[in-house]
Amino acid sequence: MASQEGIIKFYLAFTPGDSLSAGEIAGINRWRGIMLARGLIGQDPKRYDGYGFGNISRRLPPYDAPAGHRRFVISGTQTGHIAVLGPEHYALVTEYDPDHNRVVATGPAKPSSESLTHSGVYDMDDEVRCVIHVHSPEIWHAAAQLGLPTTDVAAICGTPEMAVEVARLFADTDVRARRIFSMGGHEDGIVAFGRTADEAGDTLLAVLDQVRRG
C-alpha cells in the first residue's frame, strides 16, 4: 500500500557499473517523460508518504534467454522527483528469481522496487519489450467497471506474491490481449506493457481517456 511505496523488498545483489547509452534508453525515456507530465509517474509530498512512484523498463537481447535471465533496463528506485532522467538514472537487471525474492542488477543506479513485477511480465510473454508501471487513481478505481484484469489484494507490490499474481493473470484472464492490468493490493497501481514502448504507452493512455470520457 501507500506506506510501502518505493521500498525495495527483494534481496538485491547490486554491482555498480557503467550506464547504457542515451540511445538505448531513448524510447522508454520519452514515455517516462510523457507519464511524468500527466502525473502518472513522479513524486508528490501529498501522495504515498512522499515516496516517488511509477517506473518503466525495456527488455534487452538476447530475446531467447530463459526465464530468470531476461535482461531489462529499468528506471532507478526513487527517481520520481527528477524531471528528465539520464542514462545514470537507469539500472540493468541481469537475473531474477521470484521464488527466492532475489534480483541481480548492475549500473549507476539501483533498480526500481517493482523490478520483480516487470520481470514477471517479461517471463509470461516473449514478445513484450516494454513495461510501464504508473499510479492512476482514475483507472484504479474504475478497474472493475472496465473489467480490467486485477491482481489479488493480498499481493503486495515488489514481492514474489505479485509475480505469482502476474502469472495467474496471464493464465486465467485476457491480459495478454488487453496489455494492461490493475494491481489490486497496490493503491492506484496500474501496469501496461507492449511489444514496443509506444504500444505500452498508447494502451495506458487509451484506457485513461476511456475512463475520462465516462
Secondary structure, 3 states (H helix, E strand, C coil): CHHHCCCCCCEEEEEECCCCCHHHHHHHHHHHHHHHHCCCCEECCCCHHHCEECEEEEECCCCCCCCCCCCEEEEECCCCCCCCCCHHHEEEEEEEEHHHCEEEEEECCCECCCHHHHHHHHHHCCCCCEEEEEECHHHHHCHHHHCCCECCCCCCCCCHHHHHHHHHHHHHCCHHHHCEEECCCCCCEEEEEECCHHHHHHHHHHHHHHHHHC
